[in-house]
Amino acid sequence: MTGTARIQPQPPELASPWRTEARAALQAEARDFARDTVLPLADALDRHKAEMPRALIAAMAEKGWFGITIPREHGGMGLGVFEYCLVSEELARSWLSVGSILARGQGLGTQTLDPDRRAALMRRSARGEWIGSISLSEPEAGSDLAGVSTRAVREGDTWVLTGRKRWAGFAKGAHFIEVLARTRDPEPGESRSAGLEPFLVLKEPGTFPEGVSGRVIDKIGYHGFETFELDLDGVRVPESDRLTGLYGDQGADADSGGFASVQRGLNIARVHTAARAVGVARAAVEDCQLYLQERVQFGHPIGDFQALRFALADMAAEVAQARAFWQQVAHLLDQGEAAESESAMVKLLATEMAVKVTNQAMQLHGGNGYTTERRVERYWRDARLTTIFEGTSEIQRRIVSDRMLPRP
């Protein structure tokens, strides 16, 4: 920048009332790891649609991040949704999929009927030795999970699962796959979700178990791990591997119904998605701040032009707004609030913001943004997914509006 020292992007610091010294230290640790370890891998691997190396997952496990929300008595960090999202925003700032892999720990796949086994699996999850894949959706059941048609038929002490699942991320690399299946049809007057239960399908990483075959779905973004469509053909699951809940939900029991736990877990997942979207959008803002000072046109850095300066200011303000919102909703969840509407709102606003901001970042980069030479195209591709997974923007609008108005 001619005659002027460049201003470097300043990543956000935790502000009152959310700041504690422990949180600030955790944020700094995650930020350094994302910058020094994750970002170089993302730059090298994403353009080839390659998977993140096992060594990266092991390094995250060593830091204890797969057990952020697992109680200390089970070897976890004993922290909350706030800290979980705090780390995830930092990781997603470098590579969205790395911010996402944390969700496959946190007590996922531990809600078995046997409390002793549950405790043992929680300890494995906290160590990053029990990382799973969640298989809820189907070709004809995505936003409408109550439409799941995969069947679980009981034969003695065994359940036999048959059906087709879609969007099972990390399914081959995982230690297990959680499968949502229908054990019975709803009775007249019951909710359409009645009879849906989650099951634990055990496997070895790098393979599929007997009765499961998978086809890789060729995605345009969200690289770092593969996503599969799965065929289940007579997969046998013992009664002991029928789960009482998903997402490590400690509040569920065997009689509460698995689908209700799925809904509770989705509230946390939506806030987690909002934090990841903020991380991706923040990356775009920080890269644009540097690019506007680097790129010279008409004898000036393009950052001298008011229209581009104002665009960057709008982008930064929208990212900061979405961050403040996810922090508030994460706090509500940690206080035991259901926060269903708030979780839907923050997921809606943060992800739509990420699409808008990364699209604007592409524009500010001009032709250079439309190449793989710059990271902004990766942010753009990844942000677009955030409005779709964990419930589309349309579903979030329905959740919020259904609590504001009578249902038709």
Secondary structure, 3 states (H helix, E strand, C coil): CCCCCCCCCCCCCCCCCCCCHHHHHHHHHHHHHHHHHHHHHHHHHHHHCCECCHHHHHHHHHCCHHHCCCCHHHCCCCCCHHHHHHHHHHHHHHCHHHHHHHHHCCCCCCCCCCHHHHHHHHHHHHCCCCCEEEECCECCECCCHHHCCCEEEEECCEEEEEEEEEEEECCCCCCEEEEEEECCCCCCCCCCCCCEEEEEEECCCCCCCCCEEEEECCCCCCCECCEEEEEEEEEEEEHHHECCCCCCCCCCCCCCCHHHHHHHHHHHHHHHHHHHHHHHHHHHHHHHHHHHHHCEECCEEHHHCHHHHHHHHHHHHHHHHHHHHHHHHHHHHHCCCCCHHHHHHHHHHHHHHHHHHHHHHHHHHHHHHHCCCCCHHHHHHHHHHHCCCCCCHHHHHHHHHHCCCCCC
